[in-house]
Structures are given as structure tokens and as C-alpha cells.
Amino acid sequence: MPTTRLTREQSKALTRQRLLSAARTVFARRGFHGASVEEIAAEAGFSTGALYSNFEGKEDLFLALMDHEIDAYANEISSAVDGLGSVAERARDGAAHWMEIVEREPEMLMLFVEFWAYAARDPGARERVAASFARAREVLTRLISDGARELQMQLEMPAEHLAVAIDALADGIARQKLADPTSVPDDLMGRVVSLLLAGAARPAGTEPHSER
């Protein structure tokens, strides 16, 4: 049976994907500053020449990996909750799926910590890092807004602000889960997010919740 040869574009795309996969492993293990292009190329089974033919250098590869990882997880969670009923169900299932990802791929959170730290240390990269994380929050904002609209609920604050709060909660609980797994029940995030959204929404046309 004849072997199908890859086109040049397909071969380049495969090489790029292997380099991103290797970078994921090495950056999670070594951190941005501890990683080297030589180690990443070796992990992928290529020379450094292959790396430099696909990326400008370590920083370009790191930022490309950041975009890839954040977009992939945002899309995965969005797909997991699309079509569910209430806002609370979407919140609970989305939170549960996030915790499954943390359990399945703990190196993912290590990468996210590296992305945050890189932005904090390098003002020149901060805008790009912030834009990448903002795309993930846009997915969450859409899920909150769509759910409230479908159920004819009025949000007590902008969906964008709720998305920021839930995003921060997800990061914090994930870090606690990795550091001390026994202290964080698997359903903790889902329950907290459900309570947060229940307190932040009311039936359309009713009076806002009174402040205490």
C-alpha cells in the first residue's frame, strides 16, 4: 500500500505542532527562564534549526504556546457546557470540567503561572498576554450573557465583571487543588460559582437585590 506523502504545508504544520507540544513539556518543567531552545528542540526530536524556521526564538515560541493553550481550554469548556439548561447548570458543569482539566493536566496550571509571571515581569509583553487571557474571558462572558438572556434573568452587574471574578476563582481554586488536593472537594468550584451567579441574577422586570 503506497505511503501518502505530506505536502510541504502539512509537514510544516506537523513540525510546528510537535515543537509546541515539546515546548509545553519543557516550559512546564523548567519555567520560561530555565528552558532552552536546545532542550525544546531535542524534546521534539528536531534540531534548533527546525525551531528557528518556525519561530523567531524562545519568546515567540512561548507566546505562541500561550495563545494555543488558552484558546484550546476556553473552547473545550465552551463545548462542554453548550446546550445545557440553566445558568447554574452551565456554571456547575463548566466548573466541574475545569477541575477535571486540572486533575488531568496539572502541568497546564504550571504553564499558566509562567504566562502570568512573564507578563508581570515584562511590561512589553503584558498587552499580548492580557489579550490572550481576555479571549478566554470573552467565552465565559458570552456563556453568562446567553444564559441570562435565555432564562430572562437580569444580571446585577455586567457579565464581563462576573467573568473576571469567576476566572480569578478558577485560578485560585486550581492552585489550591494542586498544592493541597485533600482540602478542595471536587465540586467546590461548581457550588461556589452557582451561589455567585444565583446572587448576581434576578428575574427580568423585578427589583434589584437590596444592598445590606
Phi, psi and omega per residue, in radians:
M1 nan 2.161 -3.074
P2 -1.138 2.524 3.110
T3 -1.486 2.267 3.125
T4 -1.363 2.144 3.141
R5 -1.487 2.448 3.110
L6 -1.321 2.535 3.012
T7 -1.241 2.927 3.131
R8 -1.076 -0.688 -3.138
E9 -1.160 -0.707 3.126
Q10 -1.148 -0.724 3.129
S11 -1.115 -0.739 3.127
K12 -1.126 -0.726 3.135
A13 -1.119 -0.682 3.126
L14 -1.170 -0.728 3.101
T15 -1.080 -0.767 3.131
R16 -1.077 -0.732 -3.132
Q17 -1.147 -0.691 3.109
R18 -1.151 -0.638 3.093
L19 -1.177 -0.706 3.088
L20 -1.111 -0.713 3.121
S21 -1.120 -0.748 3.107
A22 -1.143 -0.718 3.121
A23 -1.082 -0.663 3.108
R24 -1.016 -0.820 -3.131
T25 -1.130 -0.821 -3.039
V26 -1.266 -0.749 3.131
F27 -1.133 -0.659 3.105
A28 -1.158 -0.597 -3.102
R29 -1.414 -0.712 -3.009
R30 -1.860 -0.333 -2.970
G31 1.430 2.913 -3.091
F32 -1.080 -0.854 -3.048
H33 -1.282 -0.492 3.134
G34 -1.414 -0.340 -3.109
A35 -1.383 2.663 3.076
S36 -2.257 2.675 3.115
V37 -1.105 -0.556 3.135
E38 -1.125 -0.768 3.140
E39 -1.172 -0.703 3.131
I40 -1.128 -0.805 3.132
A41 -1.062 -0.748 3.133
A42 -1.130 -0.696 3.111
E43 -1.052 -0.618 -3.138
A44 -1.462 -0.212 -3.118
G45 1.477 0.422 -3.116
F46 -2.170 2.997 2.985
S47 -1.490 2.900 3.072
T48 -1.133 -0.416 3.099
G49 -1.070 -0.676 3.107
A50 -1.133 -0.657 3.125
L51 -1.127 -0.819 -3.090
Y52 -1.265 -0.289 3.075
S53 -1.415 -0.246 3.139
N54 -1.935 -0.426 -3.118
F55 -2.416 2.668 -3.123
E56 -1.224 -0.414 -3.130
G57 2.910 -2.892 -3.062
K58 -1.089 -0.767 -3.115
E59 -1.115 -0.766 3.133
D60 -1.077 -0.723 3.103
L61 -1.130 -0.740 -3.137
F62 -1.071 -0.794 -3.119
L63 -1.244 -0.590 3.059
A64 -1.143 -0.689 3.081
L65 -1.108 -0.725 3.112
M66 -1.005 -0.864 3.135
D67 -1.029 -0.772 -3.103
H68 -1.099 -0.831 -3.075
E69 -1.165 -0.831 -3.088
I70 -1.123 -0.770 3.133
D71 -1.121 -0.690 -3.109
A72 -1.120 -0.787 -3.114
Y73 -1.247 -0.639 3.096
A74 -1.090 -0.755 3.138
N75 -1.192 -0.638 3.130
E76 -1.102 -0.796 -3.133
I77 -1.195 -0.671 3.105
S78 -1.057 -0.781 -3.141
S79 -1.127 -0.593 -3.088
A80 -1.193 -0.496 -3.052
V81 -1.883 -0.176 3.115
D82 -1.033 2.334 3.080
G83 1.588 -0.123 3.090
L84 -1.302 2.860 -3.019
G85 -1.301 -1.596 -2.980
S86 -1.386 2.897 3.058
V87 -1.039 -0.713 -3.131
A88 -1.099 -0.711 3.113
E89 -1.107 -0.746 3.131
R90 -1.129 -0.721 3.131
A91 -1.122 -0.800 -3.097
R92 -1.127 -0.796 -3.114
D93 -1.239 -0.651 3.093
G94 -1.122 -0.725 3.113
A95 -1.141 -0.730 3.121
A96 -1.100 -0.682 3.138
H97 -1.171 -0.667 3.093
W98 -1.066 -0.759 3.137
M99 -1.175 -0.562 3.050
E100 -1.117 -0.689 3.103
I101 -1.115 -0.754 3.127
V102 -1.044 -0.749 3.124
E103 -1.174 -0.716 -3.059
R104 -1.280 -0.666 -3.039
E105 -2.361 1.277 -3.121
P106 -1.065 -0.440 3.126
E107 -1.158 -0.368 3.111
M108 -1.055 -0.767 -3.124
L109 -1.172 -0.628 3.073
M110 -1.048 -0.683 3.092
L111 -1.127 -0.758 -3.124
F112 -1.098 -0.656 3.076
V113 -1.073 -0.703 3.104
E114 -1.112 -0.705 3.127
F115 -1.086 -0.809 3.139
W116 -1.077 -0.817 -3.100
A117 -1.098 -0.671 -3.138
Y118 -1.095 -0.762 3.140
A119 -1.144 -0.660 -3.122
A120 -1.176 -0.582 -3.069
R121 -1.542 -0.382 -3.040
D122 -2.185 1.651 -3.134
P123 -0.988 -0.523 -3.134
G124 -1.157 -0.472 -3.133
A125 -1.681 -0.142 -3.002
R126 -1.055 -0.696 -3.097
E127 -1.112 -0.747 -3.135
R128 -1.191 -0.729 3.123
V129 -1.095 -0.780 3.136
A130 -1.070 -0.690 -3.135
A131 -1.133 -0.652 -3.140
S132 -1.181 -0.783 3.091
F133 -1.163 -0.550 3.124
A134 -1.133 -0.590 3.109
R135 -1.103 -0.667 3.101
A136 -1.148 -0.717 3.123
R137 -1.173 -0.514 3.101
E138 -1.086 -0.656 3.085
V139 -1.093 -0.797 3.129
L140 -1.135 -0.713 3.105
T141 -1.051 -0.760 3.134
R142 -1.100 -0.748 3.139
L143 -1.085 -0.709 3.126
I144 -1.174 -0.823 -3.107
S145 -1.120 -0.800 -3.124
D146 -1.110 -0.738 3.140
G147 -1.111 -0.748 3.132
A148 -1.129 -0.725 -3.129
R149 -1.152 -0.775 -3.115
E150 -1.102 -0.598 -3.108
L151 -1.660 0.102 3.134
Q152 0.968 0.837 3.088
M153 -1.883 2.568 3.100
Q154 -1.832 2.177 3.127
L155 -1.390 2.481 3.140
E156 -1.381 -0.259 3.109
M157 -2.586 2.833 -3.121
P158 -0.990 2.490 3.125
A159 -1.021 -0.567 3.135
E160 -1.089 -0.650 -3.136
H161 -1.259 -0.677 3.059
L162 -1.087 -0.684 3.135
A163 -1.094 -0.720 3.102
V164 -1.070 -0.792 -3.116
A165 -1.112 -0.755 -3.125
I166 -1.209 -0.653 3.100
D167 -1.083 -0.777 3.118
A168 -1.135 -0.689 3.101
L169 -1.089 -0.762 3.141
A170 -1.051 -0.763 -3.140
D171 -1.125 -0.801 -3.086
G172 -1.146 -0.781 -3.137
I173 -1.158 -0.660 3.111
A174 -1.078 -0.734 3.123
R175 -1.130 -0.721 3.096
Q176 -1.102 -0.682 -3.126
K177 -1.121 -0.702 -3.140
L178 -1.252 -0.665 -3.095
A179 -1.331 -0.655 -3.073
D180 -2.541 1.354 -3.019
P181 -0.980 -0.627 -3.063
T182 -1.235 -0.299 -3.107
S183 -1.513 -0.153 -3.050
V184 -2.104 1.795 3.069
P185 -1.035 2.584 -3.087
D186 -1.043 -0.539 -3.082
D187 -1.693 0.133 -3.047
L188 -1.033 -0.869 -3.077
M189 -1.089 -0.749 3.141
G190 -1.046 -0.725 3.141
R191 -1.174 -0.729 -3.123
V192 -1.168 -0.749 3.137
V193 -1.125 -0.697 3.111
S194 -1.071 -0.742 3.106
L195 -1.136 -0.708 3.127
L196 -1.060 -0.825 -3.116
L197 -1.228 -0.601 3.105
A198 -1.099 -0.632 3.128
G199 -1.419 -0.230 -3.073
A200 -1.825 0.122 -3.118
A201 -2.396 2.632 3.100
R202 -2.536 2.743 3.105
P203 -0.996 2.399 3.138
A204 -1.004 2.411 3.106
G205 1.592 -0.121 3.117
T206 -1.647 2.912 -3.129
E207 -1.240 2.548 3.080
P208 -1.047 2.679 3.053
H209 -1.023 2.390 3.116
S210 -1.312 2.507 3.119
E211 -1.457 2.462 -3.133
R212 -1.899 nan nan
